[in-house]
Amino acid sequence: MVTGHVAEADVVVLAPERLDGDVLSYLRRSAAGHRKPVVLVIDENTLPDVVTAVEYGLVAIVGRQMASTEDLLHSVSAAATGGGVTSPDMLERLQAQVENVQRRTLSPHGDPAATLTARDVDIMRMLADGLDTAQIAGELSYSVRTVKNLISSLMTRLDLRNRPQVVAYAIRTGAI
């Protein structure tokens, strides 16, 4: 599958029949060894395999049937200078995949982060800093009872069960 000396190359060009387990395994091993940009020339691919390949250094996908020598040279040149190239169709599919993952990971129940107030963010930040309810009340000049109600309301609105989940949610969504 590999010809030439990968260690001396600026860019690795792979042209397998399809993006299968053997190719992904090779990419994983080579990423651990040299972390060279990879240009993939291929007929068929599945989006999950492409996403995995990107994790291992894939920066360009060239369709074997549609690609000219000029397309391949452009992809290799772009990869060598730190760029990447893919078809508009594949880019659109990758973008949709990333958006889907973000939706499922960051906000599985809609986008409640959009409803966070500045006070909510302040409370999340203080929880992340390890302050207890009384300390938060002192910082905000609220009663302890009010702070308990605010934290409870925040957890209910975000569908979270405890304070560590509030902190984790705040970090994942970039609120703090």
N, C-alpha and C positions, 0 to 999 in steps of 0.2 A: 504494500500500500504506500509506503513512504520511500521516495528515492532522493538521493542527495544527502547532504549532511545538515540536519535541522539546526544543530548548534551554530553553524556558520551562517545560516540564512537570516535575512531581515524579516521575511514573511514566509509562512508555510502555506502552500497551496495544496488542497486536497480535492480529489475528483472521484469519490466513490460512486457506486451505483445508486445507493440511497444512504440516508443518514440513519444508520442502525446502531445497535449496541456496541459493535466492534469499533466503529468510528468514534462514538462518544467516549468509549473506554480509552482509545488512543488520545483523544483530545484531553481527557482528564489527566492521564499520565504525563503528556507533554506539557500541559499547563503547570503541573507541579515542578517540572524540570527546567523549562526555559521561558515560558510565558511570552511566546512570539505571537504576533497577530496572525489569524488564520483566515484565508480566503477559501470558500467552499464553492466548488463547481458541481452542481447536482441537478438531477431531473425532478425528483420528488422529495418532498420533505413534509414533516408534520410540525405544527407550531410548537408543541411542547418540546420536541427534540431540538428545534432551532433555539428556543429559549435556553435550554440546557447547554447547547453548544456555545452560545454567547457567553455564558458563565466561564467557559474554558478558553476564551480568546477569539471566538469567531467575530470578525468585523465586517465581512462582506460575503454576500451570497450571489452567485452568478448562475442563472439558469442555463443548463447545458444546451438546450435546443435553441434558445433565443440569443445566446451570447456570441459576440464577435470577438476576434482577437483584440480589437481595440477596447471592448468592454472589460476583458480580462486584464489587459495591461493597466487600464484606468483603476480597476479594483485593487490590483497589487500595488500600484503607485500610491493610492490613497491609504492603503493599510500600512505601507512602509513609512508614511509621514504622520501616522497617528489617526488617520481618518477611517471612515467606514463607508461601505456602499451596499445598498440593497434596492430591490425593485420597489416602486411605490405600493404595489399590492402587498408585498411582504411587510413593508414598513407599517402600512395600515393595520395589518393583522397583528403585528407585534404591539402596536400602540393599543389596540383593542384589548389584547391579552393583559398588558400592564394595567390598564384602567380597570379591568375586571378584577385582577388580583388586588389592586388598591381598594376597590369597593368592598371586596369580601374581607380583606384584612383590617383595614382601617375603620370601616363603618358598615358592619354587616346588617344593621337595622336602619338604613337610610343615612343621612348626614347630620347627626345631632351636634357634631363639632361646629357646624355653622351657627348654632344657636348659643354658643358659649359667650358669656358676657365677660367683661374685663374682671369683674369680681370673681367669677368662676375660675378664670385663669390664675388669678392671685391666690385663691384657695388651693388650687392644684399645685402651684409652685411651692406654697408653704408646706403642704402635705409631703411633697417630694423632698423638701429640706428637713423633714422629720419633726416639724412642729406639732404639738398636740393641740387639742381643741381650745384649751385655755390660752395657749400662746397665740394661736390664730386670732382668737377673740381680742386679745390685747393689741395685736398688730393692726387689726381692722377697726378697733374701738367699737366692737359689738359685744353683746352678752354671749356667754357660753351657749345658752339655749338657742340663740339665733344662729350661731355658727353650726351647731349640730343640725338644725333644720336646713341650713343652706347645703351642708354636705350630704344630708339625706336626700334632699331634692335633686342635687346634682347626680347622685348615684342612681336614683330612680329614673331620671330623664335619660341617662346614658346607658341604662340597663346594666349597671355594675353592682357587684355584691359587697365589696369591701374597699377600704382605703388603698391598699396596694394595687387593686385593679384600676382605681382612679388615676394613680400615678403612672401606671403602665399605659393606660389609654392616653393620658396627656403627652407622654413621650412619643408614642407611636403616631399620634396625629400631628405632632409638632406644636402642640399648644404651649408647651414649655420647653 
